[in-house]
């Protein structure tokens, strides 16, 4: 689409800076978007893509830098201001109301009305017109949104953008939730938009998509633009990947102390594990004292895999064995008793009782093991949690404060600490008279032997990460098996002993971490071209 | 693992409240998050004192006369006892982020079932056991439908409320079933050291419930489920089993209250327990149980019931019409929740500023 080169520039960002407490998320970013082009934004997690699109959408106001929109210097105070100026953003989590009709969703927030009365017929008619323009006149405008598939919802999101007279539409990983044939349809709509002179900023991790739909590419790394306006079709994969890698943030990884001998019997054996539509025929092992990292993007099935091993989801096929014991599918309680622990991806919604105090969060999985005859031992729990907080260097000290007052890194330590308690070693003195209960308790408390960590450093600032890495490595040195998932390739490579690469629900590659480099893994994660022999 | 847990053994003396510093002054205690429920309950005690002051002002002949005051307060406590027992069960339900609308109807059903002519001939023991069993089994049905049928607690207990009231009417034929067993009526008339049995039953249930909520694994599970259901599940807590037990407990409380009400009225009736669900929910809410679950105290709910009945009592001793009493109760509920939100709001503001 060389025609795009002659199109006027609609948006020009230069020197955009945005800092958050402790993080410089954007550090002098440039971006130039022409009318009618598909401009792709590429970058690893944490490179600043999300912050940049939020600046465009008027959610964040930049601290410095200039933003020229259709030749005029602008700052958007609110998302509404950006929409009004003609910039619409379609986020990954589509902001549609499932219970409203297609037409009502298209005009959500700017309903057509006369004197406060909604003009339904007119809205339906106009929604139809917009959908026709997108080549989807067949979508039923009176149908309730929740009954439509993901792909149709995306079309409605775009129709809403069009109804706002958008001149620039930002799409954040629009293909992440779509099946393969639906992506083709998405591209048709995008081409329809660009043929009308509308500019599209397209964010995706899939290089093949960028080649198919994109015109030019801007690459972000560490909040800076490491390359601008590369031609999307002719720049080699190697070149693109190189510009995304070699991040300057200093990750301090602890040394791998002792290589895990390969004759040690595996602690965790996963064979042929499958869950329909999420992952397929996954097999691997984790040995005690070993950290195994899974590299993969969101949507590759990595979190689902972890939760299935843990028993939070039922598997369709395959087997999970921990130290030879088969873990029945979908039984968390059993898995925990066998010595499995999970630190889930969404700390706040999946792991913590935010209003409750630290010690009750630390002992959430073990309080019944501290108890005798159904009565809890709060003082034992507090002491154990206090010891744990010293070991993990929890800051601030103290186990009585609500966990919501802690920083992300310290909240994560609380979650880790939950699985590291060993109730069997507490208080032998004060219940010598209660030998039965005590021995039963000791028997039940086998302690955690395998930790599953899902994005352990999400939302944790750089300084606290080193701390967490040290803790995780320390656990492995004590003989724990660790299986961790992360979308940050350097983290997987730096921390893990062995790396599994996952893409679209399948394990593509397995190798020792020393034998891999960032570019290779990133390439596998994003395009899989090394295996498919597609060298560009 | 040992390498990780050995450290800091000698540091144990560094206080468990560490980070807050020593709690030397009252002021610090007031700023501490952990004391929040206690402060709220002190607030309710203050409300009770204000209600007493109003009583002393409007009816000095009762409220400033030791003997009459004692009699009057025993009346209040007796009045509070059956609703109080139900409010305690309700507290567990609301802490687990549920709701039980069927309590009033379950009370009626249990009261009718335990006072049929057929049951009465077996004597007091069988009557009491029948009431408790009817309550517990109906609670079990609620719990199973909610936990395993994955239905909303509001809907399940709404259906139970209607159906149980209907069943109670069917069994009794809408007549009042007079109790001829003297031991039952004695429950309402006997006293121990001058205190009515009904009040003692309420106190015993409250004490047991306090232990259950604060000192047992069941109480911890209840609070965990209400605080974050998904986190509780992923920590290996059997969420569904606990949920069933919570509704069984609520039903059991209805059975206990049914015996108390039947004894007081000297009869079983399908009209017993009318609007008890609203009073019990209101008492728990006034007592500081958070409607979205996770937090709440037994002491708060007991105080909530007392505030409610004290208002009723004030209106009665002043010969005011019942409609004013209802209006006042509505105002109190709104005021309690507003104060609660205001407190949470100031707490947040304080935290966001360094």
Interface residues (C-beta under 8 A of the other chain):
Chain A: X310 X312 X332 X333 X335 X336 X337 X342 X344 X349 X350 X351 X352 X353 X354 X355 X356 X357 X360 X364 X365 X367 X368 X371 X374 X375 X376 X378 X382 X383 X386 X387 X388 X390 X391 X396 X397 X398 X399 X400 X401 X402 X405 X418 X420 X422 X425 X447 X474 X475 X477 X478 X479 X480
Chain B: X1 X2 X3 X4 X5 X7 X8 X9 X11 X12 X14 X16 X17 X18 X19 X20 X33 X34 X215 X216 X217 X218 X219 X220 X223 X224 X227 X228 X230 X231 X232 X233 X234 X235 X236 X237 X238 X294 X295 X351
